[in-house]
């Protein structure tokens, strides 16, 4: 992006995030409703780079952990 463009670039990050999160949530709900298995999903807010708190998530209680990198782009 050019320096001139950077000066005027004012993304509405919250709206982009909210729209993207809504799409992802709707996709998850759709998947869960269509699954022939009993599935559940839980969302936690902690830093997995320092470990997963066992008081919140006991061993053997999950199949997958999804995280995002600190360099993850939220828009663009």
VOMAR-119052 format. One record per residue: residue in three letters; residue number from 1; x, y, z of N, C-alpha, C, CB in turn; chain. Coordinates in steps of 0.02 Angstrom, whole numbers, plus 50000, padded with zeros to 5 digits. Glycine has a CB too. Example, Ala and Ser with C-alpha at 12.3 -4.5 7.8 and 13.67 -1.06 7.14 Angstrom:
REM residues 2
<keke><resn>ala</resn><resi>1</resi><n_px>50660</n_px><n_py>49716</n_py><n_pz>50390</n_pz><ca_px>50615</ca_px><ca_py>49775</ca_py><ca_pz>50390</ca_pz><c_px>50660</c_px><c_py>49835</c_py><c_pz>50390</c_pz><cb_px>50565</cb_px><cb_py>49776</cb_py><cb_pz>50452</cb_pz><chain>A</chain></keke>
<keke><resn>ser</resn><resi>2</resi><n_px>50642</n_px><n_py>49888</n_py><n_pz>50354</n_pz><ca_px>50684</ca_px><ca_py>49947</ca_py><ca_pz>50357</ca_pz><c_px>50645</c_px><c_py>50002</c_py><c_pz>50394</c_pz><cb_px>50704</cb_px><cb_py>49970</cb_py><cb_pz>50286</cb_pz><chain>A</chain></keke>
REM end
This chain:
REM residues 76
<keke><resn>unk</resn><resi>1</resi><n_px>50043</n_px><n_py>49942</n_py><n_pz>50000</n_pz><ca_px>50000</ca_px><ca_py>50000</ca_py><ca_pz>50000</ca_pz><c_px>50045</c_px><c_py>50061</c_py><c_pz>50000</c_pz><cb_px>49951</cb_px><cb_py>50000</cb_py><cb_pz>50061</cb_pz><chain>A</chain></keke>
<keke><resn>unk</resn><resi>2</resi><n_px>50028</n_px><n_py>50109</n_py><n_pz>49959</n_pz><ca_px>50070</ca_px><ca_py>50169</ca_py><ca_pz>49953</ca_pz><c_px>50063</c_px><c_py>50212</c_py><c_pz>50015</c_pz><cb_px>50050</cb_px><cb_py>50209</cb_py><cb_pz>49890</cb_pz><chain>A</chain></keke>
<keke><resn>unk</resn><resi>3</resi><n_px>50114</n_px><n_py>50254</n_py><n_pz>50029</n_pz><ca_px>50109</ca_px><ca_py>50299</ca_py><ca_pz>50087</ca_pz><c_px>50048</c_px><c_py>50345</c_py><c_pz>50084</c_pz><cb_px>50173</cb_px><cb_py>50341</cb_py><cb_pz>50091</cb_pz><chain>A</chain></keke>
<keke><resn>unk</resn><resi>4</resi><n_px>50030</n_px><n_py>50367</n_py><n_pz>50024</n_pz><ca_px>49971</ca_px><ca_py>50410</ca_py><ca_pz>50016</ca_pz><c_px>49908</c_px><c_py>50372</c_py><c_pz>50036</c_pz><cb_px>49965</cb_px><cb_py>50435</cb_py><cb_pz>49944</cb_pz><chain>A</chain></keke>
<keke><resn>unk</resn><resi>5</resi><n_px>49904</n_px><n_py>50310</n_py><n_pz>50014</n_pz><ca_px>49845</ca_px><ca_py>50269</ca_py><ca_pz>50029</ca_pz><c_px>49841</c_px><c_py>50255</c_py><c_pz>50104</c_pz><cb_px>49847</cb_px><cb_py>50202</cb_py><cb_pz>49989</cb_pz><chain>A</chain></keke>
<keke><resn>unk</resn><resi>6</resi><n_px>49898</n_px><n_py>50242</n_py><n_pz>50135</n_pz><ca_px>49900</ca_px><ca_py>50229</ca_py><ca_pz>50207</ca_pz><c_px>49871</c_px><c_py>50288</c_py><c_pz>50246</c_pz><cb_px>49972</cb_px><cb_py>50214</cb_py><cb_pz>50230</cb_pz><chain>A</chain></keke>
<keke><resn>unk</resn><resi>7</resi><n_px>49886</n_px><n_py>50349</n_py><n_pz>50224</n_pz><ca_px>49863</ca_px><ca_py>50409</ca_py><ca_pz>50259</ca_pz><c_px>49787</c_px><c_py>50414</c_py><c_pz>50260</c_pz><cb_px>49892</cb_px><cb_py>50470</cb_py><cb_pz>50227</cb_pz><chain>A</chain></keke>
<keke><resn>unk</resn><resi>8</resi><n_px>49754</n_px><n_py>50389</n_py><n_pz>50207</n_pz><ca_px>49681</ca_px><ca_py>50396</ca_py><ca_pz>50204</ca_pz><c_px>49644</c_px><c_py>50331</c_py><c_pz>50219</c_pz><cb_px>49661</cb_px><cb_py>50420</cb_py><cb_pz>50135</cb_pz><chain>A</chain></keke>
<keke><resn>unk</resn><resi>9</resi><n_px>49682</n_px><n_py>50278</n_py><n_pz>50232</n_pz><ca_px>49652</ca_px><ca_py>50212</ca_py><ca_pz>50244</ca_pz><c_px>49624</c_px><c_py>50210</c_py><c_pz>50315</c_pz><cb_px>49704</cb_px><cb_py>50156</cb_py><cb_pz>50234</cb_pz><chain>A</chain></keke>
<keke><resn>unk</resn><resi>10</resi><n_px>49559</n_px><n_py>50206</n_py><n_pz>50320</n_pz><ca_px>49526</ca_px><ca_py>50205</ca_py><ca_pz>50386</ca_pz><c_px>49473</c_px><c_py>50149</c_py><c_pz>50386</c_pz><cb_px>49493</cb_px><cb_py>50274</cb_py><cb_pz>50402</cb_pz><chain>A</chain></keke>
<keke><resn>unk</resn><resi>11</resi><n_px>49496</n_px><n_py>50087</n_py><n_pz>50390</n_pz><ca_px>49449</ca_px><ca_py>50031</ca_py><ca_pz>50389</ca_pz><c_px>49404</c_px><c_py>50030</c_py><c_pz>50450</c_pz><cb_px>49486</cb_px><cb_py>49964</cb_py><cb_pz>50383</cb_pz><chain>A</chain></keke>
<keke><resn>unk</resn><resi>12</resi><n_px>49344</n_px><n_py>50007</n_py><n_pz>50441</n_pz><ca_px>49297</ca_px><ca_py>49998</ca_py><ca_pz>50496</ca_pz><c_px>49309</c_px><c_py>49928</c_py><c_pz>50524</c_pz><cb_px>49222</cb_px><cb_py>50009</cb_py><cb_pz>50474</cb_pz><chain>A</chain></keke>
<keke><resn>unk</resn><resi>13</resi><n_px>49362</n_px><n_py>49920</n_py><n_pz>50561</n_pz><ca_px>49384</ca_px><ca_py>49854</ca_py><ca_pz>50584</ca_pz><c_px>49331</c_px><c_py>49817</c_py><c_pz>50623</c_pz><cb_px>49446</cb_px><cb_py>49860</cb_py><cb_pz>50626</cb_pz><chain>A</chain></keke>
<keke><resn>unk</resn><resi>14</resi><n_px>49296</n_px><n_py>49852</n_py><n_pz>50667</n_pz><ca_px>49246</ca_px><ca_py>49818</ca_py><ca_pz>50708</ca_pz><c_px>49190</c_px><c_py>49789</c_py><c_pz>50665</c_pz><cb_px>49217</cb_px><cb_py>49867</cb_py><cb_pz>50760</cb_pz><chain>A</chain></keke>
<keke><resn>unk</resn><resi>15</resi><n_px>49166</n_px><n_py>49827</n_py><n_pz>50617</n_pz><ca_px>49112</ca_px><ca_py>49802</ca_py><ca_pz>50573</ca_pz><c_px>49135</c_px><c_py>49743</c_py><c_pz>50532</c_pz><cb_px>49087</cb_px><cb_py>49857</cb_py><cb_pz>50527</cb_pz><chain>A</chain></keke>
<keke><resn>unk</resn><resi>16</resi><n_px>49196</n_px><n_py>49746</n_py><n_pz>50507</n_pz><ca_px>49224</ca_px><ca_py>49690</ca_py><ca_pz>50468</ca_pz><c_px>49230</c_px><c_py>49629</c_py><c_pz>50512</c_pz><cb_px>49293</cb_px><cb_py>49709</cb_py><cb_pz>50438</cb_pz><chain>A</chain></keke>
<keke><resn>unk</resn><resi>17</resi><n_px>49255</n_px><n_py>49638</n_py><n_pz>50573</n_pz><ca_px>49262</ca_px><ca_py>49582</ca_py><ca_pz>50620</ca_pz><c_px>49194</c_px><c_py>49553</c_py><c_pz>50638</c_pz><cb_px>49298</cb_px><cb_py>49606</cb_py><cb_pz>50683</cb_pz><chain>A</chain></keke>
<keke><resn>unk</resn><resi>18</resi><n_px>49146</n_px><n_py>49596</n_py><n_pz>50653</n_pz><ca_px>49079</ca_px><ca_py>49574</ca_py><ca_pz>50672</ca_pz><c_px>49046</c_px><c_py>49535</c_py><c_pz>50615</c_pz><cb_px>49036</cb_px><cb_py>49634</cb_py><cb_pz>50692</cb_pz><chain>A</chain></keke>
<keke><resn>unk</resn><resi>19</resi><n_px>49052</n_px><n_py>49559</n_py><n_pz>50554</n_pz><ca_px>49022</ca_px><ca_py>49526</ca_py><ca_pz>50496</ca_pz><c_px>49055</c_px><c_py>49457</c_py><c_pz>50486</c_pz><cb_px>49030</cb_px><cb_py>49569</cb_py><cb_pz>50433</cb_pz><chain>A</chain></keke>
<keke><resn>unk</resn><resi>20</resi><n_px>49121</n_px><n_py>49455</n_py><n_pz>50489</n_pz><ca_px>49157</ca_px><ca_py>49392</ca_py><ca_pz>50480</ca_pz><c_px>49140</c_px><c_py>49342</c_py><c_pz>50535</c_pz><cb_px>49233</cb_px><cb_py>49405</cb_py><cb_pz>50478</cb_pz><chain>A</chain></keke>
<keke><resn>unk</resn><resi>21</resi><n_px>49138</n_px><n_py>49366</n_py><n_pz>50597</n_pz><ca_px>49122</ca_px><ca_py>49322</ca_py><ca_pz>50653</ca_pz><c_px>49051</c_px><c_py>49294</c_py><c_pz>50646</c_pz><cb_px>49128</cb_px><cb_py>49360</cb_py><cb_pz>50719</cb_pz><chain>A</chain></keke>
<keke><resn>unk</resn><resi>22</resi><n_px>49004</n_px><n_py>49336</n_py><n_pz>50623</n_pz><ca_px>48935</ca_px><ca_py>49314</ca_py><ca_pz>50612</ca_pz><c_px>48931</c_px><c_py>49258</c_py><c_pz>50561</c_pz><cb_px>48892</cb_px><cb_py>49372</cb_py><cb_pz>50591</cb_pz><chain>A</chain></keke>
<keke><resn>unk</resn><resi>23</resi><n_px>48968</n_px><n_py>49266</n_py><n_pz>50505</n_pz><ca_px>48969</ca_px><ca_py>49214</ca_py><ca_pz>50453</ca_pz><c_px>48998</c_px><c_py>49149</c_py><c_pz>50480</c_pz><cb_px>49010</cb_px><cb_py>49238</cb_py><cb_pz>50392</cb_pz><chain>A</chain></keke>
<keke><resn>unk</resn><resi>24</resi><n_px>49052</n_px><n_py>49154</n_py><n_pz>50517</n_pz><ca_px>49084</ca_px><ca_py>49094</ca_py><ca_pz>50545</ca_pz><c_px>49037</c_px><c_py>49060</c_py><c_pz>50595</c_pz><cb_px>49151</cb_px><cb_py>49112</cb_py><cb_pz>50580</cb_pz><chain>A</chain></keke>
<keke><resn>unk</resn><resi>25</resi><n_px>49005</n_px><n_py>49099</n_py><n_pz>50637</n_pz><ca_px>48958</ca_px><ca_py>49071</ca_py><ca_pz>50686</ca_pz><c_px>48900</c_px><c_py>49036</c_py><c_pz>50651</c_pz><cb_px>48932</cb_px><cb_py>49125</cb_py><cb_pz>50733</cb_pz><chain>A</chain></keke>
<keke><resn>unk</resn><resi>26</resi><n_px>48872</n_px><n_py>49068</n_py><n_pz>50600</n_pz><ca_px>48816</ca_px><ca_py>49038</ca_py><ca_pz>50564</ca_pz><c_px>48837</c_px><c_py>48973</c_py><c_pz>50530</c_pz><cb_px>48789</cb_px><cb_py>49087</cb_py><cb_pz>50511</cb_pz><chain>A</chain></keke>
<keke><resn>unk</resn><resi>27</resi><n_px>48898</n_px><n_py>48971</n_py><n_pz>50503</n_pz><ca_px>48924</ca_px><ca_py>48910</ca_py><ca_pz>50473</ca_pz><c_px>48932</c_px><c_py>48855</c_py><c_pz>50524</c_pz><cb_px>48990</cb_px><cb_py>48923</cb_py><cb_pz>50439</cb_pz><chain>A</chain></keke>
<keke><resn>unk</resn><resi>28</resi><n_px>48956</n_px><n_py>48872</n_py><n_pz>50583</n_pz><ca_px>48964</ca_px><ca_py>48823</ca_py><ca_pz>50636</ca_pz><c_px>48896</c_px><c_py>48795</c_py><c_pz>50659</c_pz><cb_px>49001</cb_px><cb_py>48853</cb_py><cb_pz>50696</cb_pz><chain>A</chain></keke>
<keke><resn>unk</resn><resi>29</resi><n_px>48848</n_px><n_py>48840</n_py><n_pz>50668</n_pz><ca_px>48780</ca_px><ca_py>48818</ca_py><ca_pz>50688</ca_pz><c_px>48750</c_px><c_py>48773</c_py><c_pz>50635</c_pz><cb_px>48734</cb_px><cb_py>48879</cb_py><cb_pz>50701</cb_pz><chain>A</chain></keke>
<keke><resn>unk</resn><resi>30</resi><n_px>48758</n_px><n_py>48791</n_py><n_pz>50572</n_pz><ca_px>48733</ca_px><ca_py>48750</ca_py><ca_pz>50517</ca_pz><c_px>48765</c_px><c_py>48680</c_py><c_pz>50518</c_pz><cb_px>48745</cb_px><cb_py>48784</cb_py><cb_pz>50449</cb_pz><chain>A</chain></keke>
<keke><resn>unk</resn><resi>31</resi><n_px>48831</n_px><n_py>48678</n_py><n_pz>50527</n_pz><ca_px>48866</ca_px><ca_py>48614</ca_py><ca_pz>50530</ca_pz><c_px>48841</c_px><c_py>48572</c_py><c_pz>50588</c_pz><cb_px>48941</cb_px><cb_py>48626</cb_py><cb_pz>50537</cb_pz><chain>A</chain></keke>
<keke><resn>unk</resn><resi>32</resi><n_px>48834</n_px><n_py>48603</n_py><n_pz>50646</n_pz><ca_px>48812</ca_px><ca_py>48566</ca_py><ca_pz>50705</ca_pz><c_px>48741</c_px><c_py>48539</c_py><c_pz>50696</c_pz><cb_px>48815</cb_px><cb_py>48611</cb_py><cb_pz>50767</cb_pz><chain>A</chain></keke>
<keke><resn>unk</resn><resi>33</resi><n_px>48698</n_px><n_py>48577</n_py><n_pz>50663</n_pz><ca_px>48629</ca_px><ca_py>48555</ca_py><ca_pz>50651</ca_pz><c_px>48625</c_px><c_py>48498</c_py><c_pz>50601</c_pz><cb_px>48587</cb_px><cb_py>48613</cb_py><cb_pz>50628</cb_pz><chain>A</chain></keke>
<keke><resn>unk</resn><resi>34</resi><n_px>48671</n_px><n_py>48497</n_py><n_pz>50553</n_pz><ca_px>48670</ca_px><ca_py>48445</ca_py><ca_pz>50501</ca_pz><c_px>48708</c_px><c_py>48382</c_py><c_pz>50520</c_pz><cb_px>48699</cb_px><cb_py>48473</cb_py><cb_pz>50437</cb_pz><chain>A</chain></keke>
<keke><resn>unk</resn><resi>35</resi><n_px>48749</n_px><n_py>48385</n_py><n_pz>50571</n_pz><ca_px>48790</ca_px><ca_py>48328</ca_py><ca_pz>50590</ca_pz><c_px>48746</c_px><c_py>48271</c_py><c_pz>50617</c_pz><cb_px>48841</cb_px><cb_py>48349</cb_py><cb_pz>50643</cb_pz><chain>A</chain></keke>
<keke><resn>unk</resn><resi>36</resi><n_px>48766</n_px><n_py>48210</n_py><n_pz>50598</n_pz><ca_px>48729</ca_px><ca_py>48152</ca_py><ca_pz>50624</ca_pz><c_px>48755</c_px><c_py>48133</c_py><c_pz>50694</c_pz><cb_px>48736</cb_px><cb_py>48092</cb_py><cb_pz>50576</cb_pz><chain>A</chain></keke>
<keke><resn>unk</resn><resi>37</resi><n_px>48808</n_px><n_py>48166</n_py><n_pz>50715</n_pz><ca_px>48836</ca_px><ca_py>48154</ca_py><ca_pz>50781</ca_pz><c_px>48817</c_px><c_py>48210</c_py><c_pz>50829</c_pz><cb_px>48913</cb_px><cb_py>48147</cb_py><cb_pz>50777</cb_pz><chain>A</chain></keke>
<keke><resn>unk</resn><resi>38</resi><n_px>48819</n_px><n_py>48196</n_py><n_pz>50893</n_pz><ca_px>48808</ca_px><ca_py>48249</ca_py><ca_pz>50942</ca_pz><c_px>48872</c_px><c_py>48289</c_py><c_pz>50948</c_pz><cb_px>48786</cb_px><cb_py>48219</cb_py><cb_pz>51012</cb_pz><chain>A</chain></keke>
<keke><resn>unk</resn><resi>39</resi><n_px>48869</n_px><n_py>48351</n_py><n_pz>50928</n_pz><ca_px>48928</ca_px><ca_py>48394</ca_py><ca_pz>50929</ca_pz><c_px>48916</c_px><c_py>48455</c_py><c_pz>50973</c_pz><cb_px>48948</cb_px><cb_py>48415</cb_py><cb_pz>50858</cb_pz><chain>A</chain></keke>
<keke><resn>unk</resn><resi>40</resi><n_px>48970</n_px><n_py>48482</n_py><n_pz>50998</n_pz><ca_px>48964</ca_px><ca_py>48544</ca_py><ca_pz>51038</ca_pz><c_px>49025</c_px><c_py>48587</c_py><c_pz>51022</c_pz><cb_px>48960</cb_px><cb_py>48528</cb_py><cb_pz>51114</cb_pz><chain>A</chain></keke>
<keke><resn>unk</resn><resi>41</resi><n_px>49018</n_px><n_py>48649</n_py><n_pz>51038</n_pz><ca_px>49072</ca_px><ca_py>48697</ca_py><ca_pz>51027</ca_pz><c_px>49075</c_px><c_py>48745</c_py><c_pz>51086</c_pz><cb_px>49061</cb_px><cb_py>48736</cb_py><cb_pz>50960</cb_pz><chain>A</chain></keke>
<keke><resn>unk</resn><resi>42</resi><n_px>49135</n_px><n_py>48759</n_py><n_pz>51108</n_pz><ca_px>49144</ca_px><ca_py>48807</ca_py><ca_pz>51163</ca_pz><c_px>49199</c_px><c_py>48856</c_py><c_pz>51142</c_pz><cb_px>49164</cb_px><cb_py>48771</cb_py><cb_pz>51230</cb_pz><chain>A</chain></keke>
<keke><resn>unk</resn><resi>43</resi><n_px>49189</n_px><n_py>48918</n_py><n_pz>51160</n_pz><ca_px>49238</ca_px><ca_py>48970</ca_py><ca_pz>51144</ca_pz><c_px>49267</c_px><c_py>48996</c_py><c_pz>51209</c_pz><cb_px>49205</cb_px><cb_py>49028</cb_py><cb_pz>51102</cb_pz><chain>A</chain></keke>
<keke><resn>unk</resn><resi>44</resi><n_px>49333</n_px><n_py>48996</n_py><n_pz>51212</n_pz><ca_px>49369</ca_px><ca_py>49021</ca_py><ca_pz>51271</ca_pz><c_px>49413</c_px><c_py>49079</c_py><c_pz>51251</c_pz><cb_px>49410</cb_px><cb_py>48964</cb_py><cb_pz>51304</cb_pz><chain>A</chain></keke>
<keke><resn>unk</resn><resi>45</resi><n_px>49431</n_px><n_py>49119</n_py><n_pz>51299</n_pz><ca_px>49475</ca_px><ca_py>49176</ca_py><ca_pz>51286</ca_pz><c_px>49535</c_px><c_py>49171</c_py><c_pz>51332</c_pz><cb_px>49437</cb_px><cb_py>49243</cb_py><cb_pz>51297</cb_pz><chain>A</chain></keke>
<keke><resn>unk</resn><resi>46</resi><n_px>49588</n_px><n_py>49139</n_py><n_pz>51307</n_pz><ca_px>49651</ca_px><ca_py>49137</ca_py><ca_pz>51344</ca_pz><c_px>49708</c_px><c_py>49129</c_py><c_pz>51294</c_pz><cb_px>49651</cb_px><cb_py>49079</cb_py><cb_pz>51396</cb_pz><chain>A</chain></keke>
<keke><resn>unk</resn><resi>47</resi><n_px>49768</n_px><n_py>49141</n_py><n_pz>51317</n_pz><ca_px>49827</ca_px><ca_py>49140</ca_py><ca_pz>51275</ca_pz><c_px>49855</c_px><c_py>49069</c_py><c_pz>51273</c_pz><cb_px>49881</cb_px><cb_py>49190</cb_py><cb_pz>51302</cb_pz><chain>A</chain></keke>
<keke><resn>unk</resn><resi>48</resi><n_px>49843</n_px><n_py>49034</n_py><n_pz>51217</n_pz><ca_px>49866</ca_px><ca_py>48964</ca_py><ca_pz>51212</ca_pz><c_px>49942</c_px><c_py>48958</c_py><c_pz>51206</c_pz><cb_px>49833</cb_px><cb_py>48931</cb_py><cb_pz>51152</cb_pz><chain>A</chain></keke>
<keke><resn>unk</resn><resi>49</resi><n_px>49976</n_px><n_py>49014</n_py><n_pz>51194</n_pz><ca_px>50049</ca_px><ca_py>49010</ca_py><ca_pz>51189</ca_pz><c_px>50080</c_px><c_py>48997</c_py><c_pz>51257</c_pz><cb_px>50077</cb_px><cb_py>49075</cb_py><cb_pz>51160</cb_pz><chain>A</chain></keke>
<keke><resn>unk</resn><resi>50</resi><n_px>50043</n_px><n_py>49009</n_py><n_pz>51311</n_pz><ca_px>50068</ca_px><ca_py>48994</ca_py><ca_pz>51378</ca_pz><c_px>50034</c_px><c_py>48933</c_py><c_pz>51408</c_pz><cb_px>50058</cb_px><cb_py>49055</cb_py><cb_pz>51424</cb_pz><chain>A</chain></keke>
<keke><resn>unk</resn><resi>51</resi><n_px>49995</n_px><n_py>48898</n_py><n_pz>51367</n_pz><ca_px>49962</ca_px><ca_py>48837</ca_py><ca_pz>51390</ca_pz><c_px>49887</c_px><c_py>48844</c_py><c_pz>51395</c_pz><cb_px>49990</cb_px><cb_py>48816</cb_py><cb_pz>51456</cb_pz><chain>A</chain></keke>
<keke><resn>unk</resn><resi>52</resi><n_px>49854</n_px><n_py>48788</n_py><n_pz>51397</n_pz><ca_px>49781</ca_px><ca_py>48786</ca_py><ca_pz>51404</ca_pz><c_px>49764</c_px><c_py>48773</c_py><c_pz>51477</c_pz><cb_px>49749</cb_px><cb_py>48731</cb_py><cb_pz>51357</cb_pz><chain>A</chain></keke>
<keke><resn>unk</resn><resi>53</resi><n_px>49728</n_px><n_py>48818</n_py><n_pz>51509</n_pz><ca_px>49712</ca_px><ca_py>48809</ca_py><ca_pz>51580</ca_pz><c_px>49671</c_px><c_py>48746</c_py><c_pz>51594</c_pz><cb_px>49675</cb_px><cb_py>48870</cb_py><cb_pz>51606</cb_pz><chain>A</chain></keke>
<keke><resn>unk</resn><resi>54</resi><n_px>49699</n_px><n_py>48700</n_py><n_pz>51632</n_pz><ca_px>49664</ca_px><ca_py>48637</ca_py><ca_pz>51647</ca_pz><c_px>49601</c_px><c_py>48648</c_py><c_pz>51688</c_pz><cb_px>49711</cb_px><cb_py>48590</cb_py><cb_pz>51683</cb_pz><chain>A</chain></keke>
<keke><resn>unk</resn><resi>55</resi><n_px>49597</n_px><n_py>48702</n_py><n_pz>51725</n_pz><ca_px>49536</ca_px><ca_py>48716</ca_py><ca_pz>51764</ca_pz><c_px>49477</c_px><c_py>48733</c_py><c_pz>51719</c_pz><cb_px>49548</cb_px><cb_py>48773</cb_py><cb_pz>51814</cb_pz><chain>A</chain></keke>
<keke><resn>unk</resn><resi>56</resi><n_px>49492</n_px><n_py>48758</n_py><n_pz>51658</n_pz><ca_px>49439</ca_px><ca_py>48773</ca_py><ca_pz>51610</ca_pz><c_px>49428</c_px><c_py>48716</c_py><c_pz>51560</c_pz><cb_px>49456</cb_px><cb_py>48836</cb_py><cb_pz>51572</cb_pz><chain>A</chain></keke>
<keke><resn>unk</resn><resi>57</resi><n_px>49484</n_px><n_py>48685</n_py><n_pz>51539</n_pz><ca_px>49480</ca_px><ca_py>48632</ca_py><ca_pz>51488</ca_pz><c_px>49521</c_px><c_py>48572</c_py><c_pz>51512</c_pz><cb_px>49507</cb_px><cb_py>48658</cb_py><cb_pz>51419</cb_pz><chain>A</chain></keke>
<keke><resn>unk</resn><resi>58</resi><n_px>49487</n_px><n_py>48524</n_py><n_pz>51544</n_pz><ca_px>49523</ca_px><ca_py>48466</ca_py><ca_pz>51569</ca_pz><c_px>49553</c_px><c_py>48424</c_py><c_pz>51513</c_pz><cb_px>49475</cb_px><cb_py>48422</cb_py><cb_pz>51611</cb_pz><chain>A</chain></keke>
<keke><resn>unk</resn><resi>59</resi><n_px>49606</n_px><n_py>48387</n_py><n_pz>51529</n_pz><ca_px>49636</ca_px><ca_py>48342</ca_py><ca_pz>51480</ca_pz><c_px>49584</c_px><c_py>48295</c_py><c_pz>51451</c_pz><cb_px>49693</cb_px><cb_py>48301</cb_py><cb_pz>51513</cb_pz><chain>A</chain></keke>
<keke><resn>unk</resn><resi>60</resi><n_px>49592</n_px><n_py>48277</n_py><n_pz>51388</n_pz><ca_px>49548</ca_px><ca_py>48229</ca_py><ca_pz>51353</ca_pz><c_px>49476</c_px><c_py>48255</c_py><c_pz>51345</c_pz><cb_px>49548</cb_px><cb_py>48164</cb_py><cb_pz>51390</cb_pz><chain>A</chain></keke>
<keke><resn>unk</resn><resi>61</resi><n_px>49465</n_px><n_py>48319</n_py><n_pz>51354</n_pz><ca_px>49396</ca_px><ca_py>48345</ca_py><ca_pz>51348</ca_pz><c_px>49384</c_px><c_py>48380</c_py><c_pz>51281</c_pz><cb_px>49382</cb_px><cb_py>48393</cb_py><cb_pz>51404</cb_pz><chain>A</chain></keke>
<keke><resn>unk</resn><resi>62</resi><n_px>49434</n_px><n_py>48380</n_py><n_pz>51236</n_pz><ca_px>49425</ca_px><ca_py>48414</ca_py><ca_pz>51172</ca_pz><c_px>49459</c_px><c_py>48375</c_py><c_pz>51117</c_pz><cb_px>49451</cb_px><cb_py>48486</cb_py><cb_pz>51174</cb_pz><chain>A</chain></keke>
<keke><resn>unk</resn><resi>63</resi><n_px>49435</n_px><n_py>48387</n_py><n_pz>51056</n_pz><ca_px>49465</ca_px><ca_py>48354</ca_py><ca_pz>50998</ca_pz><c_px>49510</c_px><c_py>48401</c_py><c_pz>50958</c_pz><cb_px>49411</cb_px><cb_py>48327</cb_py><cb_pz>50953</cb_pz><chain>A</chain></keke>
<keke><resn>unk</resn><resi>64</resi><n_px>49495</n_px><n_py>48466</n_py><n_pz>50961</n_pz><ca_px>49534</ca_px><ca_py>48513</ca_py><ca_pz>50921</ca_pz><c_px>49534</c_px><c_py>48582</c_py><c_pz>50955</c_pz><cb_px>49505</cb_px><cb_py>48519</cb_py><cb_pz>50849</cb_pz><chain>A</chain></keke>
<keke><resn>unk</resn><resi>65</resi><n_px>49590</n_px><n_py>48616</n_py><n_pz>50947</n_pz><ca_px>49597</ca_px><ca_py>48685</ca_py><ca_pz>50972</ca_pz><c_px>49616</c_px><c_py>48728</c_py><c_pz>50912</c_pz><cb_px>49651</cb_px><cb_py>48690</cb_py><cb_pz>51030</cb_pz><chain>A</chain></keke>
<keke><resn>unk</resn><resi>66</resi><n_px>49576</n_px><n_py>48780</n_py><n_pz>50900</n_pz><ca_px>49590</ca_px><ca_py>48827</ca_py><ca_pz>50846</ca_pz><c_px>49615</c_px><c_py>48892</c_py><c_pz>50877</c_pz><cb_px>49528</cb_px><cb_py>48839</cb_py><cb_pz>50801</cb_pz><chain>A</chain></keke>
<keke><resn>unk</resn><resi>67</resi><n_px>49670</n_px><n_py>48916</n_py><n_pz>50852</n_pz><ca_px>49697</ca_px><ca_py>48979</ca_py><ca_pz>50876</ca_pz><c_px>49713</c_px><c_py>49024</c_py><c_pz>50817</c_pz><cb_px>49760</cb_px><cb_py>48968</cb_py><cb_pz>50921</cb_pz><chain>A</chain></keke>
<keke><resn>unk</resn><resi>68</resi><n_px>49728</n_px><n_py>49086</n_py><n_pz>50830</n_pz><ca_px>49751</ca_px><ca_py>49130</ca_py><ca_pz>50776</ca_pz><c_px>49818</c_px><c_py>49160</c_py><c_pz>50797</c_pz><cb_px>49700</cb_px><cb_py>49186</cb_py><cb_pz>50760</cb_pz><chain>A</chain></keke>
<keke><resn>unk</resn><resi>69</resi><n_px>49860</n_px><n_py>49168</n_py><n_pz>50748</n_pz><ca_px>49927</ca_px><ca_py>49195</ca_py><ca_pz>50758</ca_pz><c_px>49923</c_px><c_py>49270</c_py><c_pz>50771</c_pz><cb_px>49970</cb_px><cb_py>49180</cb_py><cb_pz>50697</cb_pz><chain>A</chain></keke>
<keke><resn>unk</resn><resi>70</resi><n_px>49973</n_px><n_py>49297</n_py><n_pz>50806</n_pz><ca_px>49974</ca_px><ca_py>49368</ca_py><ca_pz>50819</ca_pz><c_px>49981</c_px><c_py>49409</c_py><c_pz>50756</c_pz><cb_px>50030</cb_px><cb_py>49385</cb_py><cb_pz>50867</cb_pz><chain>A</chain></keke>
<keke><resn>unk</resn><resi>71</resi><n_px>50003</n_px><n_py>49378</n_py><n_pz>50701</n_pz><ca_px>50009</ca_px><ca_py>49414</ca_py><ca_pz>50638</ca_pz><c_px>49949</c_px><c_py>49402</c_py><c_pz>50593</c_pz><cb_px>50073</cb_px><cb_py>49393</cb_py><cb_pz>50602</cb_pz><chain>A</chain></keke>
<keke><resn>unk</resn><resi>72</resi><n_px>49898</n_px><n_py>49369</n_py><n_pz>50619</n_pz><ca_px>49837</ca_px><ca_py>49356</ca_py><ca_pz>50581</ca_pz><c_px>49806</c_px><c_py>49422</c_py><c_pz>50558</c_pz><cb_px>49786</cb_px><cb_py>49315</cb_py><cb_pz>50623</cb_pz><chain>A</chain></keke>
<keke><resn>unk</resn><resi>73</resi><n_px>49784</n_px><n_py>49424</n_py><n_pz>50494</n_pz><ca_px>49754</ca_px><ca_py>49485</ca_py><ca_pz>50468</ca_pz><c_px>49678</c_px><c_py>49482</c_py><c_pz>50478</c_pz><cb_px>49770</cb_px><cb_py>49494</cb_py><cb_pz>50393</cb_pz><chain>A</chain></keke>
<keke><resn>unk</resn><resi>74</resi><n_px>49650</n_px><n_py>49535</n_py><n_pz>50505</n_pz><ca_px>49577</ca_px><ca_py>49537</ca_py><ca_pz>50516</ca_pz><c_px>49541</c_px><c_py>49567</c_py><c_pz>50456</c_pz><cb_px>49561</cb_px><cb_py>49576</cb_py><cb_pz>50579</cb_pz><chain>A</chain></keke>
<keke><resn>unk</resn><resi>75</resi><n_px>49577</n_px><n_py>49599</n_py><n_pz>50413</n_pz><ca_px>49548</ca_px><ca_py>49628</ca_py><ca_pz>50353</ca_pz><c_px>49605</c_px><c_py>49640</c_py><c_pz>50303</c_pz><cb_px>49509</cb_px><cb_py>49694</cb_py><cb_pz>50368</cb_pz><chain>A</chain></keke>
<keke><resn>unk</resn><resi>76</resi><n_px>49587</n_px><n_py>49653</n_py><n_pz>50241</n_pz><ca_px>49637</ca_px><ca_py>49672</ca_py><ca_pz>50191</ca_pz><c_px>49654</c_px><c_py>49618</c_py><c_pz>50143</c_pz><cb_px>49699</cb_px><cb_py>49693</cb_py><cb_pz>50224</cb_pz><chain>A</chain></keke>
REM end
